[in-house]
Amino acid sequence: MASNQLGRGRLCTSGGICAARADALVPGTPVRNAEYASELYYSLHPIDWLELQPNIQFIHHPGGIRGADDVAVLGLKAALVL
């Protein structure tokens, strides 16, 4: 089977972690604390024309509200190269 056929090819991966803090005060809104967000992602190329990128995002003090529960979000991005 040639390397460019479906189900074969090289396995390329990459990953990373990101973090951010938001604490800007918008005029006319109540005073809030900082929101902290982080994201962990991984990129996988199981075949040359397909990229899968699962990720998890974690938000501490969403909306800058200390009393709010922390939030975790799971995601999956799929991209096709035609």
C-alpha positions as CSV (number, residue, x, y, z in Angstrom):
1,M,0.0,0.0,0.0
2,A,1.4,3.4,-0.9
3,S,2.0,5.9,1.8
4,N,-0.5,8.4,0.4
5,Q,-3.5,6.0,0.5
6,L,-6.3,6.1,3.1
7,G,-5.2,4.6,6.4
8,R,-1.5,5.0,5.9
9,G,1.0,7.8,6.2
10,R,3.2,9.4,8.7
11,L,2.1,10.2,12.3
12,C,2.8,13.8,13.1
13,T,1.9,15.3,16.5
14,S,2.3,18.5,18.4
15,G,1.0,20.0,21.6
16,G,1.1,22.9,23.8
17,I,-0.3,24.8,26.8
18,C,-1.6,28.3,26.9
19,A,-2.6,30.6,29.8
20,A,-4.2,34.0,30.1
21,R,-5.6,36.5,32.7
22,A,-8.3,39.0,32.1
23,D,-8.9,41.7,34.6
24,A,-9.8,44.8,32.6
25,L,-12.6,46.9,34.0
26,V,-15.2,48.0,31.5
27,P,-16.8,51.4,32.3
28,G,-20.3,50.9,33.7
29,T,-19.9,47.3,34.9
30,P,-19.6,46.2,38.5
31,V,-16.1,45.8,40.0
32,R,-14.9,42.3,39.4
33,N,-11.8,40.2,40.1
34,A,-9.6,38.5,37.5
35,E,-10.5,35.6,35.4
36,Y,-7.8,33.0,34.7
37,A,-8.0,30.7,31.6
38,S,-5.7,27.9,30.5
39,E,-5.8,25.5,27.6
40,L,-4.1,22.3,26.9
41,Y,-4.2,21.0,23.3
42,Y,-2.7,18.3,21.2
43,S,-2.6,18.1,17.4
44,L,-2.5,14.7,15.7
45,H,-2.2,13.9,11.9
46,P,-3.2,10.3,11.6
47,I,-3.2,10.6,7.8
48,D,-1.8,13.4,5.5
49,W,-5.2,15.0,4.8
50,L,-6.7,14.9,8.3
51,E,-5.8,16.9,11.4
52,L,-7.4,16.2,14.8
53,Q,-6.9,18.6,17.7
54,P,-8.5,17.7,21.0
55,N,-8.3,20.3,23.8
56,I,-9.4,21.0,27.3
57,Q,-9.9,24.5,28.6
58,F,-10.1,25.4,32.3
59,I,-11.5,28.8,33.5
60,H,-10.9,29.9,37.2
61,H,-13.3,32.6,38.4
62,P,-15.3,32.8,35.1
63,G,-16.4,36.4,34.4
64,G,-14.1,37.6,37.1
65,I,-16.6,36.5,39.8
66,R,-14.9,34.8,42.7
67,G,-18.1,33.0,43.8
68,A,-18.6,31.4,40.4
69,D,-17.7,27.7,40.0
70,D,-14.7,26.9,37.9
71,V,-15.4,25.7,34.4
72,A,-13.8,22.9,32.3
73,V,-14.6,22.7,28.6
74,L,-13.6,19.7,26.3
75,G,-13.3,20.3,22.6
76,L,-12.3,18.6,19.4
77,K,-11.3,20.3,16.1
78,A,-11.1,18.3,12.9
79,A,-9.6,19.8,9.7
80,L,-9.6,18.2,6.2
81,V,-7.0,19.2,3.6
82,L,-8.5,18.7,0.1
